[in-house]
Amino acid sequence: MQFKSLIQASLCGFVLTAPMASSVVAQNAILSVSRGAVSSRISVSVNKAVVVDIDRPFAELSVANASIADIARLSDRSIYVLGKAPGATTLTIFDQDGRLVANVDVRVSPDIAEFKERLAQILPGERIDVRTANDGIVLSGRVSGSRKVARAMELAELYAPGKVTNLMVVGGSQQVMLQVRFAEMQRSVAKSLGSSLTANNGPIVNSFGVGTGSAGVTSGVLTSSPASAGAIGVGFGIGGLAVNVLIEALESKGMARTLAEPNIVAISGRAAKFLAGGEYPVPTEGVNGEVRVEYRPFGVELNFLPTVIDGDLINLELETTVSSIDQDTSFITASGLNIAAFKVRRASTTVEMRDGQSFAIAGLLQDDFADQSGQVPWLGDVPILGTLFRSAEFQRKQTELVIIVTPHLVTPTSSDALSLPTDRMRIPTETELFLAGRTEGALGSSTSISQLSFDSSAGYVME
């Protein structure tokens, strides 16, 4: 009895819901997808054509985007498809009754066959893999230099503008050690010759003097001062007249050598900086009169940016500076503070060279000459005796400067192969220091300084 009641309830519910279900089906019947969405796929290259055959006759063709592919009917069973631009579109085929025959996915890709051929001609020997992805080109593989990567990318842009993906890596050593040699020679010479004659009415004074300082006459007596060197003075009296003759002759020579060899390692495409020196405080006066201190670096400074562009060809953007406090220039006093002057030699340039080659990026040959002559008017023009009334001096300074750079492609090495300057030095014992007077301890009975090799790799190994 209960089972019969359950069946009756179910039949009643079906009758009530039947009109609702019919309404849903009617609504879905308004929009329906024709037979098969995409039944097949056609791939064609740009500016290339393919002929497609169909197993049954058709009457009408339609392409979604005519700018990507162009179609033409050859017969009722053959279609001509021409690729015009990279991309994807849909080809729709209808029969004589207007019914859908097929939807064909048409993909137009760049002509990588021609691209591969041109790439092999321009970059022979490079292992570059070329693939298509959607409507673009993907380049992968290992290339010998960054310049060749740029050339491959430029060529690929001609076939797929704005749709080139670079997955290439640069092989070989990509760490560059830059060796800079900075050498400067300065020579100077100065000579001076002067004389003076004095006469005084007074007691007779006979004197002769040779001084190492600058001689002079005070009350008829020779005097000297340590301001200069090379003075000869003669004094004699004639009656009541005291005559004094002073001759000064001075010659000075000087030579200075400056040598700096900074070395630094950086990876290709990354900038590196090197400073061996210090920072000099330079006081400046603020707006309200307060004194602020700014620090200016000095010493040996090197900034460079290496780029390995083709095998062992290296592009260098570098700036090197050697500065020191100028002892020949007097200090400038500002707000009661003494500020020193600096002597700076700087070079900034961009060069290209191969591994191990050297380039003189800067050079200077400077020759300064100055002379001066003074005399008593008219008396200095008298022959022979006029020399006593004249003085002359000259100064000549010569400077020779050259900056040479040498890049090396390097690879890291094991720590056991590294040599440090402290490896050849040992702190002396008290016996060695006080009794033997040694400032450096012995290295042992089996090893001596003469047996050590001072030419060894440090930090990196050059190929």
Disulfide bonds with the S-S distance in Angstrom:
none
